[in-house]
């Protein structure tokens, strides 16, 4: 990635109207923290791999471990994080628990992220 220089204003001039308008629309601090925590979940390559697999098909932990070449314990740990953040959901069928993406938003987030990095 090449280094990009950030240009700054040559004089200090605060545009009060724009500042006030944006300040009124800024989400509460707690909401911003929740959003930051949400995006932190995407910072782990293993969790991204799991989400990419689940984009293609609902799977149990055994299948996920096989596809990703990881232990079931490692997969379960990451699924717990993804479930806590409401990115995946599960359903039980007999003795098997299947995981899938929680909703269409997750597919959109991953697809748009992939689109952005391949531009």
Secondary structure, 3 states (H helix, E strand, C coil): CCCCCCCCCCCCCCCHHHHHHHHHHCCCHHHHHHHHHHHHHHHCHHHHHHHHHHHHCCEEHHHHHHHHCCCHHHHHHHHHHHHHCCCEEEEEECCEEEEEECCHHHHHHHHHHHHHHCC
